[in-house]
Amino acid sequence: MALLQRLVSKPEFGPFILLFGEIVVFTIMSPAFASAGNISNSLAFIPELGMIALGMTMLMTSGEFDLSVGAVFGFAPIMMWTIYNTGFASLEVGFVLAMAISVVIGLANGLFVTRLKIPSFLVTLGMQLLIRGIALYITDGFPQGTWNAQSPLMEVIVGDFYVGEFRVFASLLWFILFALILGYVLTQTKVGNWIQAAGGSPVSARARGVRVDRTKIALFILMSIIAAYAGVTSSIRVSAANPNSGTGYELEVIAMVVIGGTALNGGRGTIIGTVLGVLILRLMRNGIVLVGVPGLAYNIFIGAIILGMMSIHSIVERRTRSGS
């Protein structure tokens, strides 16, 4: 009984049950949902938003948000492919420069939040508009072509291979690797304790010697790098870099993180829960189409799941605190 109570009290329990139920329902309603081809296609779309969600988990655990991730997702590949297509440098150099620019964006976000004490919601909203505007100005609103490029870098980022009937993309392996690394950092290291302390009680954390500002700046930089890498991954996969790519991603990513059990106000985060949240929403998008529900109804399901999961998390947390 005590073991069951501990399992139920974990933030990952609710998302796991929801994901399991979702898979069962969609498989019953449409057997094609569980086919090798459909699973492969579904997994191909998971890494890009999933990577961003992992970074957002770390940042939200520290008590901050980043609404510029969608813009960075679209901006980084624009920079990389513009550098390559104009003949300025090789694709590899373009990739490095795009990552370097993302570091500057993350650093700027972090400094505005920690030094000027401006809420991260406002800072990153302003950065979102700035970065998106630059991307549109550079391209005149038109996508950058990527289909003529030949580089080992593309294979490393989104190369694919088959395991039986399953087509596995390198991007999925990168997503798994990032999840393992960030999960270990958050739960098994001193840095993870700093992140949770910074989000739970910044004043107490500073009193205990935690460098709260430096921790948050580092997380903003990490968030921007991951968003840029995810954008590059997407541009290679779809053979185009669109300046409008990533629009609305920031809210969907936050939904994935919150559904997974990370506290909205900071202090508690779970990478495992976020992975479950990513799977829940991405498989749902696929499943509702297969069973004949209009794709435009997707947001209805997201809203209902967010409200439901928040209610469950709140009830479980109150019962855990009361000891009942």
Backbone as numpy.savetxt, mean C-alpha at the origin, in Angstrom:
# Nx Ny Nz CAx CAy CAz Cx Cy Cz
-10.50 -22.20 25.97 -11.33 -20.99 25.97 -10.46 -19.74 25.97
-9.41 -19.78 26.80 -8.51 -18.62 26.86 -7.78 -18.43 25.54
-7.40 -19.56 24.89 -6.73 -19.48 23.60 -7.65 -18.87 22.56
-8.92 -19.27 22.57 -9.90 -18.74 21.63 -10.08 -17.24 21.84
-10.13 -16.81 23.09 -10.28 -15.39 23.39 -9.09 -14.59 22.87
-7.88 -15.17 23.02 -6.69 -14.48 22.53 -6.71 -14.36 21.01
-7.17 -15.42 20.35 -7.24 -15.39 18.89 -8.25 -14.35 18.42
-9.42 -14.33 19.04 -10.47 -13.39 18.66 -10.04 -11.95 18.91
-9.25 -11.73 19.95 -8.84 -10.38 20.30 -7.77 -9.81 19.37
-7.13 -10.69 18.58 -6.10 -10.21 17.66 -6.74 -9.42 16.52
-6.12 -8.31 16.10 -6.71 -7.49 15.04 -6.80 -8.21 13.70
-5.98 -9.27 13.50 -6.00 -9.99 12.23 -7.13 -11.01 12.14
-7.77 -11.31 13.27 -8.78 -12.38 13.28 -9.98 -12.02 12.39
-10.51 -10.83 12.55 -11.66 -10.40 11.77 -11.39 -10.41 10.27
-10.29 -9.79 9.82 -9.97 -9.83 8.39 -9.78 -11.24 7.85
-9.20 -12.13 8.64 -9.00 -13.51 8.19 -10.34 -14.20 7.95
-11.27 -14.04 8.89 -12.59 -14.64 8.74 -13.31 -14.06 7.53
-13.19 -12.75 7.34 -13.84 -12.10 6.21 -13.27 -12.60 4.89
-11.95 -12.73 4.81 -11.31 -13.21 3.58 -11.73 -14.65 3.29
-11.73 -15.47 4.32 -12.13 -16.87 4.14 -13.57 -16.96 3.64
-14.46 -16.20 4.25 -15.86 -16.20 3.84 -16.03 -15.69 2.42
-15.27 -14.66 2.07 -15.33 -14.09 0.72 -14.93 -15.13 -0.33
-13.84 -15.84 -0.07 -13.37 -16.86 -1.01 -14.41 -17.97 -1.17
-14.99 -18.41 -0.06 -16.00 -19.48 -0.10 -17.22 -19.03 -0.91
-17.71 -17.84 -0.63 -18.92 -17.35 -1.30 -18.69 -17.19 -2.80
-17.59 -16.55 -3.18 -17.32 -16.33 -4.61 -17.07 -17.64 -5.34
-16.43 -18.61 -4.67 -16.17 -19.90 -5.31 -17.47 -20.65 -5.55
-18.40 -20.57 -4.60 -19.70 -21.23 -4.76 -20.51 -20.57 -5.87
-20.49 -19.24 -5.90 -21.29 -18.51 -6.88 -20.69 -18.56 -8.29
-19.36 -18.70 -8.36 -18.71 -18.77 -9.67 -17.47 -19.67 -9.56
-17.57 -20.91 -9.98 -16.43 -21.84 -9.90 -15.18 -21.31 -10.59
-15.35 -20.42 -11.58 -14.20 -19.85 -12.29 -13.32 -19.01 -11.36
-13.89 -18.58 -10.24 -13.13 -17.76 -9.30 -11.90 -18.49 -8.78
-12.02 -19.80 -8.58 -10.92 -20.60 -8.01 -10.05 -21.24 -9.08
-10.25 -20.90 -10.34 -9.43 -21.48 -11.40 -8.01 -20.92 -11.36
-7.07 -21.69 -11.88 -5.66 -21.28 -11.87 -5.46 -19.98 -12.62
-6.12 -19.85 -13.76 -5.97 -18.63 -14.55 -6.47 -17.41 -13.84
-7.63 -17.52 -13.18 -8.19 -16.37 -12.48 -7.36 -16.00 -11.26
-6.87 -17.01 -10.54 -6.03 -16.73 -9.37 -4.74 -16.03 -9.80
-4.14 -16.49 -10.90 -2.92 -15.87 -11.41 -3.17 -14.41 -11.79
-4.29 -14.16 -12.47 -4.61 -12.79 -12.88 -4.87 -11.90 -11.67
-5.56 -12.45 -10.67 -5.85 -11.68 -9.46 -4.57 -11.31 -8.72
-3.67 -12.28 -8.60 -2.42 -12.04 -7.89 -1.53 -11.03 -8.63
-1.70 -10.93 -9.95 -0.90 -9.98 -10.72 -1.23 -8.54 -10.37
-2.47 -8.29 -9.91 -2.90 -6.93 -9.60 -2.69 -6.57 -8.13
-2.33 -7.54 -7.32 -2.21 -7.29 -5.88 -0.96 -6.50 -5.49
0.22 -6.78 -6.07 1.45 -6.18 -5.54 1.50 -4.65 -5.54
0.97 -4.00 -6.57 1.15 -2.56 -6.68 0.49 -1.80 -5.54
-0.82 -2.00 -5.37 -1.49 -1.38 -4.23 -1.02 -1.99 -2.91
-0.70 -3.28 -2.96 -0.26 -3.96 -1.75 1.03 -3.38 -1.19
1.99 -3.07 -2.06 3.24 -2.47 -1.60 2.98 -1.14 -0.90
2.12 -0.31 -1.51 1.81 0.99 -0.92 1.14 0.79 0.44
0.26 -0.21 0.52 -0.44 -0.47 1.78 0.53 -0.87 2.89
1.59 -1.60 2.54 2.59 -1.97 3.54 3.27 -0.74 4.11
3.68 0.18 3.22 4.30 1.41 3.69 3.34 2.26 4.50
2.08 2.31 4.06 1.08 3.10 4.78 0.84 2.53 6.17
0.95 1.21 6.31 0.79 0.59 7.63 1.84 1.11 8.60
3.08 1.16 8.14 4.16 1.66 9.00 3.91 3.12 9.37
3.51 3.92 8.39 3.30 5.34 8.63 2.10 5.59 9.55
1.01 4.89 9.30 -0.18 5.08 10.13 0.05 4.58 11.56
0.87 3.57 11.72 1.21 3.10 13.06 1.90 4.20 13.85
2.65 5.04 13.15 3.34 6.17 13.81 2.42 7.37 14.00
1.16 7.24 13.57 0.20 8.31 13.78 0.08 9.32 12.66
0.60 8.99 11.46 0.56 9.94 10.34 -0.10 9.30 9.11
-0.44 10.18 8.15 -1.03 9.75 6.88 -0.18 10.29 5.73
-0.37 9.70 4.57 0.25 10.24 3.35 -0.75 10.16 2.21
-1.34 11.29 1.87 -2.32 11.35 0.78 -1.66 11.60 -0.56
-0.33 11.70 -0.59 0.37 11.96 -1.85 0.82 10.69 -2.55
0.55 9.53 -1.96 1.09 8.28 -2.52 0.57 8.00 -3.93
-0.70 8.32 -4.18 -1.24 8.10 -5.51 -0.55 8.96 -6.55
-0.27 10.21 -6.18 0.42 11.13 -7.10 1.85 10.67 -7.35
2.54 10.23 -6.30 3.91 9.72 -6.45 3.91 8.46 -7.31
2.90 7.64 -7.13 2.72 6.42 -7.94 2.68 6.76 -9.43
2.01 7.85 -9.78 1.95 8.26 -11.17 3.15 9.06 -11.64
3.75 9.83 -10.71 4.83 10.75 -11.06 6.16 10.05 -11.31
6.50 9.07 -10.48 7.81 8.41 -10.58 8.02 7.75 -11.95
7.08 6.95 -12.45 7.30 6.37 -13.78 7.33 7.41 -14.89
6.60 8.51 -14.73 6.66 9.59 -15.72 8.08 10.12 -15.81
8.71 10.32 -14.67 10.09 10.82 -14.65 11.04 9.79 -15.26
10.89 8.53 -14.89 11.79 7.50 -15.38 11.70 7.36 -16.90
10.47 7.28 -17.42 10.31 7.07 -18.84 10.59 8.33 -19.66
10.37 9.50 -19.08 10.72 10.74 -19.78 12.23 10.84 -19.95
12.96 10.50 -18.89 14.42 10.50 -18.95 14.92 9.53 -20.01
14.29 8.36 -20.06 14.70 7.34 -21.04 14.29 7.72 -22.45
13.04 8.10 -22.64 12.51 8.36 -23.99 13.15 9.57 -24.66
13.63 10.55 -23.87 14.29 11.72 -24.44 15.76 11.47 -24.73
16.25 10.28 -24.37 17.64 9.95 -24.62 18.61 10.56 -23.62
18.09 11.10 -22.53 18.95 11.74 -21.53 19.83 10.72 -20.81
19.27 9.55 -20.53 20.04 8.52 -19.82 19.37 7.17 -20.05
20.04 6.12 -19.58 19.50 4.77 -19.72 18.31 4.58 -18.79
17.61 3.49 -19.01 16.44 3.19 -18.18 16.85 2.99 -16.73
18.00 2.34 -16.53 18.46 2.09 -15.17 18.76 3.39 -14.43
19.40 4.34 -15.13 19.68 5.65 -14.53 18.38 6.38 -14.27
17.43 6.29 -15.20 16.13 6.91 -15.00 15.43 6.37 -13.78
15.55 5.07 -13.56 14.94 4.44 -12.39 15.56 4.98 -11.11
16.87 5.06 -11.08 17.57 5.56 -9.89 17.18 7.01 -9.61
17.13 7.82 -10.67 16.76 9.23 -10.49 15.32 9.37 -10.00
14.42 8.53 -10.52 13.03 8.57 -10.07 12.93 8.21 -8.59
13.71 7.22 -8.17 13.72 6.85 -6.76 14.30 7.96 -5.90
15.34 8.63 -6.42 15.96 9.73 -5.68 14.97 10.89 -5.51
14.21 11.16 -6.54 13.20 12.23 -6.45 12.13 11.86 -5.42
11.78 10.59 -5.37 10.78 10.15 -4.38 11.31 10.34 -2.96
12.60 10.16 -2.77 13.20 10.40 -1.46 13.04 11.86 -1.06
13.27 12.75 -2.01 13.12 14.19 -1.75 11.67 14.52 -1.38
10.72 13.91 -2.09 9.30 14.15 -1.80 8.96 13.68 -0.39
9.40 12.47 -0.03 9.15 11.96 1.30 9.81 12.80 2.37
11.04 13.24 2.12 11.75 14.10 3.08 11.01 15.41 3.28
10.53 15.99 2.19 9.78 17.25 2.29 8.52 17.06 3.12
7.80 15.97 2.87 6.60 15.68 3.67 6.94 15.58 5.15
7.99 14.83 5.44 8.38 14.62 6.83 8.81 15.89 7.52
9.55 16.73 6.83 10.03 17.98 7.44 8.88 18.94 7.70
7.96 19.04 6.75 6.80 19.91 6.95 5.99 19.47 8.17
5.83 18.16 8.32 5.02 17.63 9.41 5.73 17.78 10.76
7.01 17.43 10.81 7.71 17.41 12.09 8.30 18.76 12.50
8.79 19.52 11.53 9.43 20.80 11.87 8.42 21.94 11.97
7.50 21.99 11.02 6.52 23.07 11.01 5.23 22.71 11.73
5.12 21.46 12.15 3.96 20.98 12.91 2.65 21.15 12.16
2.70 20.96 10.86 1.49 20.99 10.05 0.94 19.56 9.97
-0.35 19.37 10.17 -0.91 18.01 10.10 -0.56 17.32 8.79
-0.23 16.04 8.88 0.18 15.30 7.69 -0.93 15.24 6.64
-2.17 15.29 7.09 -3.29 15.30 6.14 -3.17 16.48 5.18
-2.89 17.67 5.73 -2.80 18.87 4.90 -1.51 18.91 4.09
-0.41 18.52 4.70 0.88 18.54 4.00 0.84 17.64 2.78
0.40 16.41 2.99 0.43 15.45 1.88 -0.66 15.71 0.85
-1.74 16.36 1.27 -2.75 16.78 0.30 -2.17 17.84 -0.63
-1.46 18.80 -0.05 -0.79 19.81 -0.87 0.26 19.20 -1.78
1.03 18.24 -1.26 2.06 17.57 -2.06 1.41 16.78 -3.19
0.28 16.17 -2.91 -0.44 15.43 -3.94 -0.76 16.33 -5.13
-1.31 17.51 -4.86 -1.68 18.44 -5.93 -0.45 18.93 -6.68
0.63 19.20 -5.94 1.87 19.68 -6.55 2.47 18.64 -7.49
2.62 17.41 -7.00 3.24 16.36 -7.79 2.40 15.97 -9.00
1.09 15.86 -8.78 0.20 15.53 -9.89 0.25 16.62 -10.96
0.30 17.88 -10.51 0.37 19.00 -11.46 1.65 18.97 -12.28
2.77 18.65 -11.64 4.05 18.58 -12.36 4.02 17.47 -13.40
3.45 16.32 -13.03 3.35 15.19 -13.96 2.51 15.55 -15.18
1.42 16.24 -14.96 0.55 16.64 -16.07 1.23 17.69 -16.94
1.98 18.59 -16.32 2.68 19.64 -17.07 3.77 19.06 -17.96
4.53 18.11 -17.40 5.63 17.49 -18.15 5.11 16.75 -19.38
3.99 16.08 -19.24 3.49 15.20 -20.30 2.39 15.82 -21.14
1.93 17.04 -20.78 0.77 17.65 -21.42 -0.47 16.76 -21.29
-0.44 15.92 -20.25 -1.58 15.06 -19.98 -1.61 13.76 -20.75
-0.55 13.48 -21.53 -0.53 12.27 -22.35 0.39 11.22 -21.73
0.03 9.94 -21.85 0.87 8.86 -21.33 2.23 8.81 -22.03
3.23 8.33 -21.30 4.55 8.10 -21.86 4.66 6.65 -22.29
5.11 6.42 -23.53 5.26 5.06 -24.03 6.42 4.33 -23.39
6.25 3.03 -23.14 7.31 2.23 -22.52 7.61 0.97 -23.32
6.87 0.73 -24.38 6.92 -0.57 -25.03 8.18 -0.84 -25.85
8.97 0.19 -26.14 10.19 -0.02 -26.94 11.42 -0.31 -26.09
11.27 -0.25 -24.80 12.42 -0.42 -23.91 12.80 -1.89 -23.78
14.08 -2.15 -23.72 14.60 -3.49 -23.47 15.66 -3.36 -22.38
15.37 -3.92 -21.23 16.30 -3.79 -20.11 16.10 -4.94 -19.14
17.21 -5.46 -18.59 17.10 -6.50 -17.56 16.31 -6.02 -16.34
16.31 -4.68 -16.14 15.58 -4.12 -15.01 14.10 -4.48 -15.06
13.54 -4.51 -16.27 12.13 -4.81 -16.42 11.83 -6.25 -16.01
12.75 -7.16 -16.32 12.56 -8.55 -15.92 12.64 -8.71 -14.41
13.57 -7.98 -13.81 13.74 -8.06 -12.36 12.49 -7.57 -11.65
11.87 -6.52 -12.17 10.73 -5.91 -11.50 9.43 -6.65 -11.76
9.17 -7.00 -13.03 7.88 -7.63 -13.36 8.02 -8.88 -14.23
9.19 -9.50 -14.24 9.32 -10.74 -15.00 8.38 -11.81 -14.47
8.09 -12.82 -15.27 7.15 -13.85 -14.84 7.68 -15.24 -15.15
7.14 -16.21 -14.45 7.45 -17.61 -14.70 6.25 -18.44 -14.28
6.25 -19.72 -14.67 5.11 -20.58 -14.37 5.48 -21.64 -13.34
4.54 -21.85 -12.42 4.62 -22.96 -11.48 3.40 -23.83 -11.75
3.58 -24.86 -12.56 2.43 -25.61 -13.03 1.58 -24.73 -13.93
0.30 -24.58 -13.59 -0.59 -23.74 -14.37 -0.60 -22.29 -13.88
0.08 -22.03 -12.78 0.05 -20.70 -12.19 1.16 -19.83 -12.77
0.76 -18.66 -13.23 1.72 -17.68 -13.72 2.08 -16.75 -12.56
3.35 -16.72 -12.20 3.81 -15.94 -11.05 4.65 -14.77 -11.56
4.30 -13.56 -11.11 5.04 -12.37 -11.49 6.08 -12.02 -10.42
7.22 -11.49 -10.87 8.27 -11.09 -9.93 7.75 -10.04 -8.95
6.83 -9.21 -9.39 6.28 -8.17 -8.52 5.60 -8.77 -7.30
4.98 -9.94 -7.46 4.36 -10.61 -6.32 5.42 -11.06 -5.32
6.55 -11.54 -5.83 7.64 -11.95 -4.94 8.22 -10.75 -4.19
8.33 -9.61 -4.89 8.79 -8.39 -4.22 7.82 -7.98 -3.12
6.54 -8.07 -3.40 5.53 -7.73 -2.40 5.67 -8.62 -1.16
5.83 -9.91 -1.38 6.00 -10.84 -0.26 7.26 -10.52 0.53
8.35 -10.21 -0.19 9.61 -9.87 0.47 9.46 -8.61 1.31
8.83 -7.58 0.74 8.60 -6.33 1.49 7.75 -6.60 2.73
6.73 -7.45 2.59 5.85 -7.76 3.73 6.63 -8.46 4.85
7.49 -9.40 4.47 8.28 -10.12 5.47 9.24 -9.17 6.19
9.91 -8.31 5.43 10.89 -7.40 6.03 10.20 -6.40 6.95
9.14 -5.75 6.45 8.47 -4.73 7.25 7.74 -5.34 8.44
7.20 -6.55 8.25 6.58 -7.24 9.37 7.57 -7.54 10.48
8.76 -7.96 10.09 9.82 -8.23 11.08 10.25 -6.95 11.78
10.44 -5.89 11.01 10.86 -4.61 11.59 9.83 -4.11 12.59
8.55 -4.21 12.23 7.50 -3.65 13.08 7.30 -4.44 14.37
7.51 -5.75 14.33 7.18 -6.58 15.50 8.38 -7.12 16.26
9.56 -7.13 15.63 10.69 -7.81 16.26 11.90 -6.92 16.50
11.82 -5.65 16.22 12.99 -4.78 16.35 12.70 -3.57 17.21
13.79 -2.92 17.62 13.67 -1.70 18.41 13.01 -0.59 17.59
13.30 -0.57 16.29 12.69 0.44 15.42 11.18 0.30 15.43
10.69 -0.94 15.40 9.25 -1.18 15.46 8.65 -0.64 16.74
9.35 -0.80 17.84 8.87 -0.24 19.11 8.82 1.29 19.04
9.82 1.89 18.42 9.82 3.35 18.26 8.61 3.81 17.45
8.32 3.08 16.37 7.20 3.46 15.49 5.89 3.40 16.26
5.68 2.32 17.00 4.44 2.19 17.75 4.36 3.19 18.89
5.48 3.46 19.51 5.49 4.45 20.59 5.22 5.85 20.06
5.77 6.16 18.89 5.56 7.47 18.28 4.10 7.70 17.96
3.39 6.63 17.59 1.98 6.77 17.27 1.08 6.68 18.49
1.50 5.90 19.48 0.67 5.72 20.66 0.69 6.91 21.60
1.88 7.39 21.92 2.03 8.54 22.82 3.36 9.22 22.54
3.37 10.18 21.62 4.61 10.86 21.24 5.34 11.51 22.42
4.58 12.09 23.34 5.19 12.77 24.48 5.93 11.77 25.36
5.29 10.66 25.67 5.94 9.63 26.48 7.12 9.02 25.74
6.97 8.85 24.43 8.05 8.28 23.63 9.28 9.17 23.68
9.08 10.47 23.54 10.22 11.41 23.61 10.87 11.37 24.99
10.05 11.24 26.03 10.59 11.18 27.39 11.45 9.94 27.61
11.18 8.91 26.82 11.95 7.66 26.93 13.12 7.61 25.96
13.35 8.72 25.27 14.50 8.80 24.38 14.25 8.42 22.94
12.99 8.19 22.58 12.67 7.85 21.19 12.75 9.11 20.33
13.46 9.03 19.23 13.56 10.17 18.32 12.35 10.15 17.39
11.27 10.71 17.91 9.98 10.63 17.22 10.03 11.30 15.85
10.58 12.49 15.79 10.61 13.24 14.52 11.42 12.51 13.47
12.60 12.02 13.85 13.43 11.29 12.89 12.75 10.02 12.42
12.07 9.35 13.33 11.35 8.14 12.96 10.28 8.43 11.93
9.52 9.49 12.15 8.43 9.83 11.23 8.98 10.30 9.88
10.05 11.06 9.89 10.65 11.49 8.63 11.11 10.28 7.82
11.75 9.33 8.49 12.21 8.12 7.81 11.03 7.35 7.22
9.91 7.32 7.92 8.74 6.61 7.43 8.09 7.32 6.24
8.09 8.64 6.25 7.58 9.38 5.09 8.45 9.09 3.85
9.76 9.03 4.06 10.67 8.71 2.95 10.41 7.30 2.45
10.29 6.34 3.37 10.00 4.96 3.01 8.70 4.87 2.22
7.68 5.58 2.69 6.38 5.56 2.03 6.49 6.05 0.60
7.22 7.13 0.40 7.37 7.71 -0.94 8.15 6.78 -1.87
9.20 6.16 -1.35 10.00 5.22 -2.16 9.14 4.04 -2.60
8.36 3.48 -1.68 7.53 2.33 -2.01 6.47 2.71 -3.04
5.86 3.89 -2.88 4.85 4.34 -3.85 5.46 4.52 -5.22
6.67 5.08 -5.27 7.36 5.27 -6.55 7.69 3.93 -7.19
8.19 2.99 -6.40 8.52 1.67 -6.93 7.27 0.96 -7.45
6.17 1.07 -6.72 4.92 0.47 -7.16 4.45 1.08 -8.48
4.63 2.40 -8.62 4.25 3.07 -9.87 5.08 2.60 -11.05
6.38 2.44 -10.83 7.26 1.93 -11.88 6.84 0.51 -12.27
6.53 -0.30 -11.27 6.07 -1.66 -11.52 4.83 -1.66 -12.41
3.87 -0.81 -12.07 2.63 -0.73 -12.84 2.89 -0.27 -14.28
3.77 0.71 -14.44 4.04 1.24 -15.79 4.67 0.18 -16.70
5.52 -0.66 -16.13 6.13 -1.73 -16.92 5.10 -2.79 -17.27
4.24 -3.09 -16.31 3.24 -4.14 -16.54 2.23 -3.74 -17.62
1.79 -2.49 -17.62 0.76 -2.05 -18.58 1.36 -1.37 -19.80
2.68 -1.24 -19.84 3.39 -0.63 -20.98 2.97 0.81 -21.23
2.77 1.56 -20.18 2.46 2.99 -20.30 2.62 3.66 -18.94
3.05 4.92 -18.98 3.15 5.71 -17.76 2.17 6.88 -17.89
1.07 6.78 -17.19 0.00 7.77 -17.29 0.11 8.77 -16.14
0.11 10.09 -16.43 0.23 11.07 -15.35 -0.95 11.04 -14.37
-2.07 10.48 -14.81 -3.23 10.36 -13.93 -3.29 9.03 -13.19
-2.30 8.19 -13.43 -2.26 6.89 -12.78 -2.16 7.06 -11.26
-2.87 6.22 -10.54 -2.83 6.27 -9.08 -3.86 7.18 -8.45
-4.69 7.82 -9.26 -5.72 8.71 -8.72 -6.69 7.91 -7.84
-6.86 8.34 -6.62 -7.75 7.67 -5.69 -7.13 6.51 -4.93
-5.89 6.17 -5.27 -5.25 5.04 -4.61 -5.05 5.27 -3.11
-4.78 6.53 -2.74 -4.49 6.80 -1.34 -5.64 6.38 -0.42
-6.88 6.61 -0.86 -8.02 6.25 -0.02 -8.25 4.74 0.00
-8.04 4.09 -1.13 -8.21 2.64 -1.17 -7.13 1.95 -0.32
-5.93 2.48 -0.36 -4.85 1.91 0.44 -5.13 2.08 1.93
-5.59 3.26 2.32 -5.94 3.48 3.73 -7.05 2.52 4.15
-8.01 2.27 3.24 -9.08 1.32 3.55 -8.51 -0.07 3.79
-7.55 -0.49 2.96 -6.93 -1.81 3.13 -6.24 -1.91 4.49
-5.53 -0.86 4.86 -4.79 -0.86 6.12 -5.73 -0.89 7.31
-6.79 -0.08 7.24 -7.74 -0.01 8.35 -8.53 -1.31 8.48
-8.95 -1.87 7.36 -9.65 -3.16 7.38 -8.77 -4.23 8.01
-7.45 -4.15 7.75 -6.52 -5.13 8.28 -6.30 -5.05 9.77
-6.75 -3.96 10.40 -6.65 -3.87 11.85 -5.67 -2.85 12.40
-5.01 -2.08 11.53 -4.12 -1.02 12.01 -4.96 0.12 12.56
-4.57 0.64 13.72 -5.33 1.70 14.37 -5.26 2.98 13.55
-6.40 3.61 13.34 -6.47 4.82 12.52 -5.72 5.98 13.16
-5.68 6.01 14.49 -5.01 7.11 15.20 -3.59 6.76 15.64
-3.06 5.64 15.17 -1.68 5.27 15.45 -1.51 4.44 16.71
-0.30 3.92 16.88 0.03 3.16 18.08 -0.07 1.65 17.92
-0.81 1.20 16.90 -0.93 -0.24 16.67 -1.01 -0.51 15.18
-0.14 -1.39 14.71 -0.14 -1.72 13.29 0.13 -3.19 13.09
-0.36 -3.73 11.99 -0.16 -5.15 11.70 0.04 -5.35 10.21
1.21 -5.81 9.84 1.51 -6.10 8.44 0.70 -7.29 7.95
0.56 -8.30 8.80 -0.25 -9.47 8.42 -1.67 -9.04 8.12
-2.22 -8.20 8.99 -3.58 -7.71 8.78 -3.71 -6.92 7.49
-2.68 -6.13 7.18 -2.72 -5.36 5.94 -2.70 -6.26 4.72
-1.90 -7.31 4.75 -1.88 -8.27 3.65 -3.27 -8.88 3.47
-3.93 -9.20 4.57 -5.29 -9.72 4.50 -6.24 -8.67 3.93
-6.07 -7.42 4.35 -6.91 -6.35 3.84 -6.74 -6.14 2.34
-5.50 -6.24 1.88 -5.21 -6.12 0.44 -5.91 -7.24 -0.32
-5.78 -8.47 0.18 -6.42 -9.61 -0.48 -7.94 -9.47 -0.49
-8.50 -8.99 0.61 -9.96 -8.85 0.70 -10.48 -7.93 -0.40
-9.88 -6.76 -0.53 -10.40 -5.78 -1.49 -10.05 -6.14 -2.93
-8.85 -6.65 -3.17 -8.49 -6.97 -4.56 -9.26 -8.20 -5.07
-9.43 -9.20 -4.22 -10.21 -10.37 -4.64 -11.68 -10.03 -4.77
-12.15 -9.10 -3.96 -13.54 -8.68 -4.07 -13.79 -8.00 -5.42
-12.87 -7.15 -5.85 -13.03 -6.49 -7.14 -13.15 -7.53 -8.26
-12.36 -8.57 -8.15 -12.40 -9.64 -9.14 -13.67 -10.47 -9.02
-14.03 -10.82 -7.78 -15.16 -11.71 -7.54 -16.50 -11.13 -7.92
-16.73 -9.85 -7.63 -18.04 -9.27 -7.93 -18.28 -9.19 -9.44
-17.20 -9.06 -10.20 -17.35 -9.06 -11.65 -17.71 -10.45 -12.15
-17.05 -11.47 -11.60 -17.31 -12.85 -12.03 -18.74 -13.30 -11.72
-19.28 -12.82 -10.60 -20.63 -13.26 -10.23 -21.71 -12.38 -10.86
-21.29 -11.38 -11.64 -22.27 -10.58 -12.37 -22.70 -9.28 -11.74
-22.04 -8.89 -10.64 -22.36 -7.60 -10.00 -21.63 -6.50 -10.78
-22.30 -5.40 -11.11 -21.63 -4.32 -11.84 -20.40 -3.81 -11.10
-19.31 -3.60 -11.84 -18.06 -3.14 -11.22 -18.21 -1.81 -10.52
-19.19 -1.00 -10.95 -19.40 0.30 -10.33 -19.91 0.18 -8.89
-20.35 -1.02 -8.52 -20.84 -1.23 -7.15 -19.71 -1.53 -6.18
-18.47 -1.55 -6.68 -17.32 -1.91 -5.85 -17.20 -1.02 -4.62
-17.39 0.30 -4.81 -17.26 1.22 -3.68 -18.31 0.97 -2.61
-19.46 0.47 -3.01 -20.50 0.14 -2.03 -19.98 -0.95 -1.09
-19.35 -1.95 -1.67 -18.81 -3.05 -0.87 -17.68 -2.57 0.04
-16.80 -1.70 -0.50 -15.70 -1.17 0.31 -16.25 -0.43 1.52
-17.22 0.46 1.27 -17.80 1.23 2.37 -18.43 0.34 3.42
-19.17 -0.67 2.98 -19.82 -1.57 3.92 -18.79 -2.36 4.74
-17.73 -2.81 4.08 -16.69 -3.58 4.79 -15.97 -2.71 5.80
-15.63 -1.48 5.41 -14.94 -0.58 6.34 -15.79 -0.35 7.59
-17.07 -0.03 7.40 -17.96 0.21 8.54 -18.09 -1.05 9.39
-18.24 -2.20 8.74 -18.37 -3.45 9.48 -17.13 -3.81 10.26
-15.96 -3.70 9.61 -14.71 -4.07 10.27 -14.37 -3.10 11.40
-14.66 -1.81 11.20 -14.40 -0.85 12.26 -15.28 -1.14 13.48
-16.51 -1.55 13.23 -17.41 -1.90 14.33 -16.88 -3.12 15.08
-16.44 -4.14 14.32 -15.91 -5.34 14.95 -14.66 -5.03 15.77
-13.72 -4.26 15.17 -12.49 -3.90 15.89 -12.82 -3.14 17.17
-13.78 -2.24 17.09 -14.14 -1.43 18.26 -14.74 -2.29 19.36
-15.64 -3.22 18.99 -16.27 -4.09 19.98 -15.25 -5.00 20.64
-14.39 -5.61 19.82 -13.37 -6.51 20.36 -12.41 -5.77 21.28
-12.01 -4.55 20.88 -11.07 -3.78 21.69 -11.69 -3.41 23.03
-12.96 -3.03 23.04 -13.61 -2.67 24.30 -13.73 -3.88 25.22
-14.06 -5.04 24.64 -14.18 -6.24 25.45 -12.83 -6.69 26.00
-11.79 -6.52 25.19 -10.44 -6.88 25.64 -10.01 -6.01 26.80
-10.30 -4.71 26.70 -9.92 -3.79 27.78 -10.69 -4.07 29.06
-11.96 -4.48 28.91 -12.78 -4.73 30.09 -12.49 -6.12 30.69
-11.79 -6.96 29.90 -11.41 -8.28 30.37 -12.50 -9.31 30.28
-13.56 -8.97 29.51 -14.67 -9.92 29.37 -14.62 -10.59 28.01
